[in-house]
């Protein structure tokens, strides 16, 4: 099984989260590629069983580089070639009301349009509440971005990677 984590990270926070998700996936014997959104070719998505998107929160929405990547997925959408692949999301925002859920839902909206199978975060998993919600892992990094993802967030990310791996192995679409 193979997964690609496509992310945008301005301050390094989303990258840290991506690396923790990567560890959870790799601990579960999934091959992982970390890929910066601005450097990712849309067709790369087709070479993997799962797509995980990570973005900073920008004014209650996804980051510009992630938006550009998503906008380039049109042909994949038109041909339904990502249908039944596993998908998940993670985000990093300034504070509790920074638009974290709006950004997560925006990312999921794209994945639904692509016909992908969404994997959320369950409330009995380590990190739920302070490092993740039902949509997936999140980091609250402070309004100035100096706090970085906390230990609960990074634990949630690693556990999310393991959950994604379990779903990937148990699903055949």
Contact map, one row per residue, 1 for C-alpha under 8 A:
11100000000000000000000000001110000000000000000110000000000000000000000000000000000000000000000000000000000000000000000000000000000000000000000000000000000000000000000110000
11110000000000000000000000000111000000000000000111000000000000000000000000000000000000000000000000000000000000000000000000000000000000000000000000000000000000000000000000000
11111000000000000000000000000111100000000000000111110000000000000000000000000000000000000000000000000000000000000000000000000000000000000000000000000000000000000000000000000
01111100000000000000000000000001111000000000100101110000000000000000000000000000000000000000000000000000000000000000000000000000000000000000000000000000000000000000000000000
00111110000000000100010000000001111000000000000000111100000000000000000000000000000000000000000000000000000000000000000000000000000000000000000000000000000000000000000000000
00011111000000000000000000000000011110010000000000111100000000000000000000000000000000000000000000000000000000000000000000000000000000000000000000000000000000000000000000000
00001111100001100100000000000000011110000000000000001110000000000100000000000000000000000000000000000000000000000000000000000000000000000000000000000000000000000000000000000
00000111110001100000000000000000000111000000000000000111000000101100000000000000000000000000000000000000000000000000000000000000000000000000000000000000000000000000000000000
00000011111111100000000000000000000100000000000000000011000000000000000000000000000000000000000000000000000000000000000000000000000000000000000000000000000000000000000000000
00000001111111000000000000000000000000000000000000000001000000000000000000000000000000000000000000000000000000000000000000000000000000000000000000000000000000000000000000000
00000000111111000000000000000000000000000000000000000000000000000000000000000000000000000000000000000000000000000000000000000000000000000000000010000000000000000000000000000
00000000111111110000000000000000000000000000000000000000000000000000000000000000000000000000000000000000000000000000000000000000000000000000000000000000000000000000000000000
00000000111111111000000000000000000000000000000000000000000000000000000000000000000000000001000000000000000000000000000000000000000000000010100000011000000000000000000000000
00000011111111111100000000000000000000000000000000000111000000000000000000000000000000000111000000000000000000000000000000000000000000000000000000000000000000000000000000000
00000011100111111110000000000000000000000000000000000000000000000000000000000000000000000000000000000000000000000000000000000000000000000000000000000000000000000000000000000
00000000000111111111000000000000000000000000000000000000000000000000000000000000000000000000000000000000000000000000000000000000000000000000000000001000010000000000000000000
00000000000011111111100000000000000000000000000000000000000000000000000000000000000000000100000000000000000000000000000000000000000000000000000000001000110010000000000000000
00001010000001111111110000000000010000000000000000000100000000000000000000000000000000000000000000000000000000000000000000000000000000000000000000000000000010000000000000000
00000000000000111111111000000000010000000000000000000000000000000000000000000000000000000000000000000000000000000000000000000000000000000000000000000000000000000000000000000
00000000000000011111111100000000000000000000000000000000000000000000000000000000000000000000000000000000000000000000000000000000000000000000000000000000011011001000000000000
00000000000000001111111110000000000000000000000000000000000000000000000000000000000000000000000000000000000000000000000000000000000000000000000000000000000011111100000000000
00001000000000000111111111000001010000000000000000000000000000000000000000000000000000000000000000000000000000000000000000000000000000000000000000000000000001001000000000000
00000000000000000011111111100000000000000000000000000000000000000000000000000000000000000000000000000000000000000000000000000000000000000000000000000000000001001000000000000
00000000000000000001111111110000000000000000000000000000000000000000000000000000000000000000000000000000000000000000000000000000000000000000000000000000000011111100000000000
00000000000000000000111111111111000000000000000000000000000000000000000000000000000000000000000000000000000000000000000000000000000000000000000000000000000001001101100000000
00000000000000000000011111111111000000000000000000000000000000000000000000000000000000000000000000000000000000000000000000000000000000000000000000000000000000000000000000000
00000000000000000000001111111100000000000000000000000000000000000000000000000000000000000000000000000000000000000000000000000000000000000000000000000000000000000100000000000
00000000000000000000000111111100000000000000000000000000000000000000000000000000000000000000000000000000000000000000000000000000000000000000000000000000000000000100110000000
10000000000000000000000011111110000000000000000000000000000000000000000000000000000000000000000000000000000000000000000000000000000000000000000000000000000000000000000000000
11100000000000000000000011111111000000000000000000000000000000000000000000000000000000000000000000000000000000000000000000000000000000000000000000000000000000000000100000000
11100000000000000000000011001111100000000000000000000000000000000000000000000000000000000000000000000000000000000000000000000000000000000000000000000000000000000000000000000
01111000000000000000010011000111110000000000000000000000000000000000000000000000000000000000000000000000000000000000000000000000000000000000000000000000000000000000000000000
00111000000000000000000000000011111000000000000000000000000000000000000000000000000000000000000000000000000000000000000000000000000000000000000000000000000000000000000000000
00011110000000000110010000000001111100000000000000000000000000000000000000000000000000000000000000000000000000000000000000000000000000000000000000000000000000000000000000000
00011110000000000000000000000000111110110000000000000000000000000000000000000000000000000000000000000000000000000000000000000000000000000000000000000000000000000000000000000
00000111100000000000000000000000011111110000000000000000000000000000000000000000000000000000000000000000000000000000000000000000000000000000000000000000000000000000000000000
00000111000000000000000000000000001111110000000000000000000000001100100000000000000000000000000000000000000000000000000000000000000000000000000000000000000000000000000000000
00000001000000000000000000000000000111110000000000000000000000001101100000000000000000000000000000000000000000000000000000000000000000000000000000000000000000000000000000000
00000000000000000000000000000000001111111000000000000000000000000000000000000000000000000000000000000000000000000000000000000000000000000000000000000000000000000000000000000
00000100000000000000000000000000001111111101000000000000000000000000100000000000000000000000000000000000000000000000000000000000000000000000000000000000000000000000000000000
00000000000000000000000000000000000000111111100000000000000000000000000000000000000000000000000000000000000000000000000000000000000000000000000000000000000000000000000000000
00000000000000000000000000000000000000011111110000000000000000000000100110010000000000000000000000000000000000000000000000000000000000000000000000000000000000000000000000000
00000000000000000000000000000000000000001111111000000000000000000000000000010000000000000000000000000000000000000000000000000000000000000000000000000000000000000000000000000
00000000000000000000000000000000000000011111111100000000000000000000000000000000000000000000000000000000000000000000000000000000000000000000000000000000000000000000000000000
00010000000000000000000000000000000000001111111101100000000000000000000000000000010000000000000000000000000000000000000000000000000000000000000000000000000000000000000000000
00000000000000000000000000000000000000000111111110000000000000000000000000000000110000000000000000000000000000000000000000000000000000000000000000000000000000000000000000000
00000000000000000000000000000000000000000011111110000000000000000000000000000000000000000000000000000000000000000000000000000000000000000000000000000000000000000000000000000
11110000000000000000000000000000000000000001111111100000000000000000000000000000000000000000000000000000000000000000000000000000000000000000000000000000000000000000000000000
11100000000000000000000000000000000000000000011111100000000000000000000000000000000011000000000000000000000000000000000000000000000000000000000000000000000000000000000100000
01110000000000000000000000000000000000000000100111110000000000000000000000000000000011100000000000000000000000000000000000000000000000000000000000000000000000000000000100000
00111100000000000000000000000000000000000000100111111000000000000000000000000000000011110000000000000000000000000000000000000000000000000000000000000000000000000000000000000
00111100000000000000000000000000000000000000000001111100000000000000000000000000000000111100000000000000000000000000000000000000000000000000000000000000000000000000000000000
00001110000000000000000000000000000000000000000000111110000000000000000000000000000000111100000000000000001000000000000000000000000000000000000000000000000000000000000000000
00001111000001000100000000000000000000000000000000011111000000000000000000000000000000001110000000000000000000000000000000000000000000000000000000000000000000000000000000000
00000011100001000000000000000000000000000000000000001111100001100100000000000000000000000111000000000010000000000000000000000000000000000000000000000000000000000000000000000
00000001110001000000000000000000000000000000000000000111110001100000000000000000000000000011100000000000000000000000000000000000000000000000000000000000000000000000000000000
00000000000000000000000000000000000000000000000000000011111111100000000000000000000000000011110001110010000000000000000000000000000000000000000000000000000000000000000000000
00000000000000000000000000000000000000000000000000000001111111100000000000000000000000000000100000000000000000000000000000000000000000000000000000000000000000000000000000000
00000000000000000000000000000000000000000000000000000000111110000000000000000000000000000000000001100000000000000000000000000000000000000000000000000000000000000000000000000
00000000000000000000000000000000000000000000000000000000111111000000000000000000000000000000000001110110000000000000000000000000000000000000000000000000000000000000000000000
00000000000000000000000000000000000000000000000000000000111111100000000000000000000000000000000000100110010000000000000000000000000000000000000000000000000000000000000000000
00000000000000000000000000000000000000000000000000000011110111110110000000000000000000000000000000000010011000000000000000000000000000000000000000000000000000000000000000000
00000001000000000000000000000000000000000000000000000011110011111110000000000000000000000000000000000000000000000000000000000000000000000000000000000000000000000000000000000
00000000000000000000000000000000000000000000000000000000000001111111000000000000000000000000000000000000000000000000000000000000000000000000000000000000000000000000000000000
00000001000000000000000000000000000011000000000000000000000000111111100000000000000000000000000000000000000000000000000000000000000000000000000000000000000000000000000000000
00000011000000000000000000000000000011000000000000000010000001111111110000000000000000000000000000000000000000000000000000000000000000000000000000000000000000000000000000000
00000000000000000000000000000000000000000000000000000000000001111111111000000000000000000000000000000000000000000000000000000000000000000000000000000000000000000000000000000
00000000000000000000000000000000000001000000000000000000000000011111111100000000000000000000000000000000000000000000000000000000000000000000000000000000000000000000000000000
00000000000000000000000000000000000011010100000000000000000000001111111110000000000000000000000000000000000000000000000000000000000000000000000000000000000000000000000000000
00000000000000000000000000000000000000000000000000000000000000000111111111000000000000000000000000000000000001000000000000000000000000000000000000000000000000000000000000000
00000000000000000000000000000000000000000000000000000000000000000011111111000000000000000000000000000000000000000000000000000000000000000000000000000000000000000000000000000
00000000000000000000000000000000000000000100000000000000000000000001111111100000000000000000000000000000000000000000000000000000000000000000000000000000000000000000000000000
00000000000000000000000000000000000000000100000000000000000000000000111111111000000000000000000000000000000000000000000000000000000000000000000000000000000000000000000000000
00000000000000000000000000000000000000000000000000000000000000000000011111111100000000000000000000000000000000000000000000000000000000000000000000000000000000000000000000000
00000000000000000000000000000000000000000000000000000000000000000000000111111110000000000000000000000000000000000000000000000000000000000000000000000000000000000000000000000
00000000000000000000000000000000000000000110000000000000000000000000000011111111110000000000000000000000000000000100000000000000000000000000000000000000000000000000000000000
00000000000000000000000000000000000000000000000000000000000000000000000011111111110000000000000000000000000000001100000000000000000000000000000000000000000000000000000000000
00000000000000000000000000000000000000000000000000000000000000000000000001111111000000000000000000000000000000000000000000000000000000000000000000000000000000000000000000000
00000000000000000000000000000000000000000000000000000000000000000000000000111111100000000000000000000000000000000000000000000000000000000000000000000000000000000000000000000
00000000000000000000000000000000000000000000000000000000000000000000000000011111111000000000000000000000000000000110000000000000000000000000000000000000000000000000000000000
00000000000000000000000000000000000000000000010000000000000000000000000000011011111000000000000000000000000000000100000000000000000000000000000000000000000000000000000000000
00000000000000000000000000000000000000000000110000000000000000000000000000011001111110000000000000000000000000000111000000000000000000000000000000000000000000000000000000000
00000000000000000000000000000000000000000000000000000000000000000000000000000001111110000000000000000000000000000111100000000000000000000000000000000000000000000000000000000
00000000000000000000000000000000000000000000000000000000000000000000000000000000011111000000000000000000000000000011100000000000000000000000000000000000000000000000000000001
00000000000000000000000000000000000000000000000011100000000000000000000000000000011111100000000000000000000000000011100000000000000000000000000000000000000000000000000000001
00000000000000000000000000000000000000000000000011100000000000000000000000000000000111110000000000000000000000000001111000000000000000000000000000000000000000000001001100000
00000000000000000000000000000000000000000000000001111000000000000000000000000000000011111000000000000000000000100001111000000000000000000000000000000000000000000000000000000
00000000000000000000000000000000000000000000000000111000000000000000000000000000000001111100000000000000000100000000011100000000000000010000000000000000000000000001000000000
00000000000000000000000000000000000000000000000000011100000000000000000000000000000000111110000000000001001100000000000000000000000000111000000000000000000000000000000000000
00000000000001001000000000000000000000000000000000011110000000000000000000000000000000011111000000000001000000000000000000000000000000011100000000000000000000000000000000000
00000000000001000000000000000000000000000000000000000111100000000000000000000000000000001111100000010011000000000000000000000000000000001110000000000000000000000000000000000
00000000000011000000000000000000000000000000000000000011100000000000000000000000000000000111110000010000000000000000000000000000000000000111100000001000000000000000000000000
00000000000000000000000000000000000000000000000000000001110000000000000000000000000000000011111101110000000000000000000000000000000000000111110000000000000000000000000000000
00000000000000000000000000000000000000000000000000000000100000000000000000000000000000000001111101000000000000000000000000000000000000000001111110000000000000000000000000000
00000000000000000000000000000000000000000000000000000000000000000000000000000000000000000000111111000000000000000000000000000000000000000001111000000000000000000000000000000
00000000000000000000000000000000000000000000000000000000000000000000000000000000000000000000111111110000000000000000000000000000000000000001000000000000000000000000000000000
00000000000000000000000000000000000000000000000000000000000000000000000000000000000000000000001111110000000000000000000000000000000000000000000000000000000000000000000000000
00000000000000000000000000000000000000000000000000000000101100000000000000000000000000000000111111110000000000000000000000000000000000000000000000000000000000000000000000000
00000000000000000000000000000000000000000000000000000000101110000000000000000000000000000000100111111110000000000000000000000000000000000000000000000000000000000000000000000
00000000000000000000000000000000000000000000000000000000100100000000000000000000000000000011100111111111000000000000000000000000000000000100000000000000000000000000000000000
00000000000000000000000000000000000000000000000000000000000000000000000000000000000000000000000000111111100000000000000000000000000000100000000000000000000000000000000000000
00000000000000000000000000000000000000000000000000000000000110000000000000000000000000000000000000111111110000000000000000000000000000000000000000000000000000000000000000000
00000000000000000000000000000000000000000000000000000010100111000000000000000000000000000010000000111111111000000000000000000000000000000000000000000000000000000000000000000
00000000000000000000000000000000000000000000000000000000000000000000000000000000000000001110000000011111111100000000000000000000000000110000000000000000000000000000000000000
00000000000000000000000000000000000000000000000000000000000000000000000000000000000000000000000000001111111110000000000000000000000000100000000000000000000000000000000000000
00000000000000000000000000000000000000000000000000000000000011000000000000000000000000000000000000000111111111000000000000000000000000000000000000000000000000000000000000000
00000000000000000000000000000000000000000000000000001000000001000000000000000000000000001000000000000011111111100000000000000000000000000000000000000000000000000000000000000
00000000000000000000000000000000000000000000000000000000000000000000000000000000000000011000000000000001111111110000010000000000000000000000000000000000000000000000000000000
00000000000000000000000000000000000000000000000000000000000000000000000000000000000000000000000000000000111111111000000000000000000000000000000000000000000000000000000000000
00000000000000000000000000000000000000000000000000000000000000000000010000000000000000000000000000000000011111111100000000000000000000000000000000000000000000000000000000000
00000000000000000000000000000000000000000000000000000000000000000000000000000000000000100000000000000000001111111111110000000000000000000000000000000000000000000000000000000
00000000000000000000000000000000000000000000000000000000000000000000000000000000000000000000000000000000000111111111110000000000000000000000000000000000000000000000000000000
00000000000000000000000000000000000000000000000000000000000000000000000000001000000000000000000000000000000011111111000000000000000000000000000000000000000000000000000000000
00000000000000000000000000000000000000000000000000000000000000000000000000011001111000000000000000000000000001111111000000000000000000000000000000000000000000000000000000000
00000000000000000000000000000000000000000000000000000000000000000000000000000001011110000000000000000000000000111111100000000000000000000000000000000000000000000000000000000
00000000000000000000000000000000000000000000000000000000000000000000000000000000011111100000000000000000000000111111110000000000000000000000000000000000000000000000000000000
00000000000000000000000000000000000000000000000000000000000000000000000000000000001111100000000000000000000000110011111000000000000000000000000000000000000000000000000000000
00000000000000000000000000000000000000000000000000000000000000000000000000000000000001110000000000000000000100110001111100000000000000000000000000000000000000000000000000000
00000000000000000000000000000000000000000000000000000000000000000000000000000000000001110000000000000000000000000000111110000000000000100000000000000000000000000001001000000
00000000000000000000000000000000000000000000000000000000000000000000000000000000000000010000000000000000000000000000011111000000000001110000000000000000000000000000000000000
00000000000000000000000000000000000000000000000000000000000000000000000000000000000000000000000000000000000000000000001111101001000111111000000000000000000000010000000000000
00000000000000000000000000000000000000000000000000000000000000000000000000000000000000000000000000000000000000000000000111111001000011000000000000000000000000000000000000000
00000000000000000000000000000000000000000000000000000000000000000000000000000000000000000000000000000000000000000000000011111001100011000000000000000000000000000000000000000
00000000000000000000000000000000000000000000000000000000000000000000000000000000000000000000000000000000000000000000000001111101000000000000000000000000000000000000000000000
00000000000000000000000000000000000000000000000000000000000000000000000000000000000000000000000000000000000000000000000011111111000000000000000000000000000100100000000000000
00000000000000000000000000000000000000000000000000000000000000000000000000000000000000000000000000000000000000000000000000011111000000000000000000000001001100100000000000000
00000000000000000000000000000000000000000000000000000000000000000000000000000000000000000000000000000000000000000000000000001111111100000000000000000001101100000000000000000
00000000000000000000000000000000000000000000000000000000000000000000000000000000000000000000000000000000000000000000000011111111111111000000000000000000000100000000000000000
00000000000000000000000000000000000000000000000000000000000000000000000000000000000000000000000000000000000000000000000000100011111110000000000000000000000000000000000000000
00000000000000000000000000000000000000000000000000000000000000000000000000000000000000000000000000000000000000000000000000000011111110000000000000000001100000000000000000000
00000000000000000000000000000000000000000000000000000000000000000000000000000000000000000000000000000000000000000000000000000011111110001110000000000101111110000000000000000
00000000000000000000000000000000000000000000000000000000000000000000000000000000000000000000000000000000000000000000000010000011111111111110000000000000100100000000000000000
00000000000000000000000000000000000000000000000000000000000000000000000000000000000000000000000000000000000000000000000011100001111111111100000000000000000000000000000000000
00000000000000000000000000000000000000000000000000000000000000000000000000000000000000000000000000000000000000000000000111100001000111110000000000000000000000000000000000000
00000000000000000000000000000000000000000000000000000000000000000000000000000000000000001000000000001001100000000000001110000000000111111000000000000000000000000000000000000
00000000000000000000000000000000000000000000000000000000000000000000000000000000000000011100000000000001000000000000000110000000000111111100000000000000000000010000000000000
00000000000000000000000000000000000000000000000000000000000000000000000000000000000000001110000000000000000000000000000010000000001110111110000000000000100110010000000000000
00000000000000000000000000000000000000000000000000000000000000000000000000000000000000000111100000010000000000000000000000000000001110011111000000000000100000000000000000000
00000000000010000000000000000000000000000000000000000000000000000000000000000000000000000011100000000000000000000000000000000000001100001111100000011100100000000000000000000
00000000000000000000000000000000000000000000000000000000000000000000000000000000000000000001111100000000000000000000000000000000000000000111110000111000000000000000000000000
00000000000010000000000000000000000000000000000000000000000000000000000000000000000000000001111000000000000000000000000000000000000000000011111111111000000000000000000000000
00000000000000000000000000000000000000000000000000000000000000000000000000000000000000000000111000000000000000000000000000000000000000000001111111110000000000000000000000000
00000000000000000000000000000000000000000000000000000000000000000000000000000000000000000000011000000000000000000000000000000000000000000000111111000000000000000000000000000
00000000000000000000000000000000000000000000000000000000000000000000000000000000000000000000010000000000000000000000000000000000000000000000111111100000000000000000000000000
00000000001000000000000000000000000000000000000000000000000000000000000000000000000000000000010000000000000000000000000000000000000000000000111111110000000000000000000000000
00000000000000000000000000000000000000000000000000000000000000000000000000000000000000000000000000000000000000000000000000000000000000000000111111110000000000000000000000000
00000000000000000000000000000000000000000000000000000000000000000000000000000000000000000000000000000000000000000000000000000000000000000001110111111100000000000000000000000
00000000000010000000000000000000000000000000000000000000000000000000000000000000000000000000000000000000000000000000000000000000000000000011110011111100000000000000000000000
00000000000010011000000000000000000000000000000000000000000000000000000000000000000000000001000000000000000000000000000000000000000000000011100000111110110000000000000000000
00000000000000000000000000000000000000000000000000000000000000000000000000000000000000000000000000000000000000000000000000000000001000000010000000111111110000000000000000000
00000000000000000000000000000000000000000000000000000000000000000000000000000000000000000000000000000000000000000000000000000000000000000000000000001111111000000000000000000
00000000000000000000000000000000000000000000000000000000000000000000000000000000000000000000000000000000000000000000000000000110011000000000000000000111111100000000000000000
00000000000000001000000000000000000000000000000000000000000000000000000000000000000000000000000000000000000000000000000000000010011100001110000000001111111110000000000000000
00000000000000011001000000000000000000000000000000000000000000000000000000000000000000000000000000000000000000000000000000000000001000000000000000001111111111000000000000000
00000000000000000001000000000000000000000000000000000000000000000000000000000000000000000000000000000000000000000000000000000110001000000000000000000011111111100000000000000
00000000000000000000000000000000000000000000000000000000000000000000000000000000000000000000000000000000000000000000000000001111001100001000000000000001111111110000000000000
00000000000000001101100100000000000000000000000000000000000000000000000000000000000000000000000000000000000000000000000000000000001000001000000000000000111111111000000000000
00000000000000000001111110000000000000000000000000000000000000000000000000000000000000000000000000000000000000000000000000000000000000000000000000000000011111111100000000000
00000000000000000000100100000000000000000000000000000000000000000000000000000000000000000000000000000000000000000000000000001100000000000000000000000000001111111110000000000
00000000000000000000100100000000000000000000000000000000000000000000000000000000000000000000000000000000000000000000000010000000000000011000000000000000000111111111000000000
00000000000000000001111110000000000000000000000000000000000000000000000000000000000000000000000000000000000000000000000000000000000000000000000000000000000011111111100000000
00000000000000000000100110110000000000000000000000000000000000000000000000000000000000000000000000000000000000000000000000000000000000000000000000000000000001111111110000000
00000000000000000000000000000000000000000000000000000000000000000000000000000000000000000000000000000000000000000000000000000000000000000000000000000000000000111111111000000
00000000000000000000000010000000000000000000000000000000000000000000000000000000000001010000000000000000000000000000001000000000000000000000000000000000000000011111111100000
00000000000000000000000010010100000000000000000000000000000000000000000000000000000000000000000000000000000000000000000000000000000000000000000000000000000000001111111110000
00000000000000000000000000010000000000000000000000000000000000000000000000000000000000000000000000000000000000000000000000000000000000000000000000000000000000000111111111000
00000000000000000000000000000000000000000000000000000000000000000000000000000000000001000000000000000000000000000000001000000000000000000000000000000000000000000011111111100
10000000000000000000000000000000000000000000000011000000000000000000000000000000000001000000000000000000000000000000000000000000000000000000000000000000000000000001111111110
10000000000000000000000000000000000000000000000000000000000000000000000000000000000000000000000000000000000000000000000000000000000000000000000000000000000000000000111111110
00000000000000000000000000000000000000000000000000000000000000000000000000000000000000000000000000000000000000000000000000000000000000000000000000000000000000000000011111110
00000000000000000000000000000000000000000000000000000000000000000000000000000000000000000000000000000000000000000000000000000000000000000000000000000000000000000000001111111
00000000000000000000000000000000000000000000000000000000000000000000000000000000000000000000000000000000000000000000000000000000000000000000000000000000000000000000000111111
00000000000000000000000000000000000000000000000000000000000000000000000000000000000110000000000000000000000000000000000000000000000000000000000000000000000000000000000000111
